[in-house]
């Protein structure tokens, strides 16, 4: 198999990008980009570090980020599994990318920028829910913001295909497989929902 290792070769396989795909890029939140992002309860945070790359879903029951100003987004780090893969990466390499999704829309809004972590009490308090605050907040400086072509979500029938997960293995089954039965299993699955609900915030 031959691999492509020159930009010129790559570009020769594709056409010239259309004007809209280049002109849609902004470098701070415009009113309409702001409206779109504040409607998103889910985003994918991508980071890079010495061990490699990481993509992590981040969700909330309202806007998944806050906007301290037109050049900045603030993303709370709510309780998870404490692996801290994304956060470790940010401490060592500030480059980040986010993809914001809204159920029913085939548009994806993307943000590229740099991030730092803070445990600032005032900022953490802005996210307080049920008396709980995130341990840290990811503060993202926006370098560019733009919409992603909708074709990928349309091809995948993301919002119209219905539930296609019924035959898939559960997390407990996967965990039991990779740990050779030391973790996971049916009991893990049965208890996980209540455990997650208790520690959601």
N, C-alpha and C positions, 0 to 999 in steps of 0.2 A: 504494500500500500504506500502510495506517495502522499506526503503531507505538504501543505502550503506553508511556506516560511518566509514569504516576501509579500509586503503590502501591495505592491504593484500587481502581483499575480492574483491576489484576492480581489482587488478592485476590478480587474479585467473580467471577472466572472459575474459581476453585477452591474446594473446600470447606474447612472448618475443619480444621486438622491434628489428628490423633488424639492422645490422651493419651500412648500409647507413644512416638510420634515426638518428643515434647518431653521426656519423663521419662528417655529413654535417655542424655541428655547428662551426662557427668561432666567435672570440671575438673582431674582428675589421674588417674593410672593406678590403676584398681581391680584386684584380683587377676585377674578374668576378662578385662578389657581387656588387662592385661599378658600373660596367657597367649596371647591372640590375636596381639598385635603381635609377640611373640617367636617366633611360628611363621612370620611373614612373611619371605620372602627377597626380596620385591619391593615397592617403593612408588613412587608418583608424587609428586615434589616440585614444588609450584607456587609461583611467586614473582611479584612485581610490581616494576617499576622505571620509570625515566623513559622508556625506549624501548618499554615495553609489558609484557606478561606472558610467562611462560615455564613450560612444564611439562616436567619431565625425569624419565625412569625411573631408579631407583636400585636396584641388585640386589647380592646377596651370596650366598655358598654356605652361609651360616648366617643368623642373625637379621640383618636389614638395618640395624637400629639397636641401640644399647645403652641402658640405662636408668641414668644416674648417680643419679637419685632419682625419686620418684613424680611429680614435676612437670616432669621434664626428659628429653628424648631426645637421643642423640648419633648423628649420621649421618656416616659417613666419606665423604670425597670421593676415591674411587679414580680412577686415571688414565682420562681420556676423550680427547676431541678438543681440549681446552684452549681451547674457546670461552669458557668461564666465564660463560655467560649467567646461570645461576641464582645463582652466587656474586657476580657484579657486582650483581645485584639486591639480594641480602641485605645487602651492604655499604651500600647506599643506602636500602633500605626493608626493615625487618625482618619484615614480614608474610609468613607462609608457610602453606601448607596441604599436608597429606600424605594420600595414600590408600594403605592397606596391603591387599595381595591375597595370598591363599593358594590355590594351584592346587587345583581341585576344589570350593572353597567359593564360593557365590554371595554371601556376605557380604563387604562392604567396610568396613573400619574407617577412619574419618577423624579427623584431628587438625588443629586450627587453632591457631596460636600465633605466636610471634615467634622469630626466629633471629639468631644471631651466629656468625661464623667464628672459629676459633682454630687456631693451629699449636702448641698446647701439647704438649710432648714426652711427658708422662705419658699424656695422653688418646690421642694418636696411637698410642702404643705398645700400647694395649689392643686395637687393631685389626690388629696386625702379622700378616702372612701371608707365608710363604716369604722371610722377611728383609726384607720391604718394608712401608712404612707409608704411609697416605694423606698427601697434602701438607697438607691441612687437615681439620678436622672441623666440621660444622654442629651447633651446640648449640641445641636447640629448647626454648623454654619453652612448656609446654602451657597453652593457654587453655581449650580444650574438646576433648572426645573423644567420638565417638559412632559407631554403626553406620549404614551407608547401606542404604536399601531395596534388596532383592535383585532387583527387577524388571528393571533394565537388563541385568544379566548373564544373567538367565533369558531375556529376549527375544532377546539376541544369541547364546544357546546357547554361551557363552564356553568352557566346559570340555567340552561334549558334541558339538560340531559336527565335531571332527577337524581335520586340517590343510587349510586352505582357501587356502594361500599358493602353491601350485605354479604358477599362471598369472600371478603378480604379477611386475613388473619387479624386478630386483636393485638393490642400492644402487649398484653400478658403472654400471648402465644409467642410473639416474636422475642420477647425478653427471655422466656423459658428456653427457646431454641438457642439463642446466642450464649446464654449462661449455662447451658447443659443442665437445665432444670434447677439451678441454684436460686434463681429469682423468677418472678412472674407467675404465669399460670392462671387458672380460672379464678382463684381467690383474689389475686392481684386485680383482675378486671372487675370483679364484683365489688371490691372495696374502693376502687379508684375514684369513681364519680363523687362519692360522699367526701372523700379526702380532698379532692380538688375543689369542691364547693366550699369546704371549710377554710381553705387556704387561698382562695381566689385573689383576695386583696391583701 
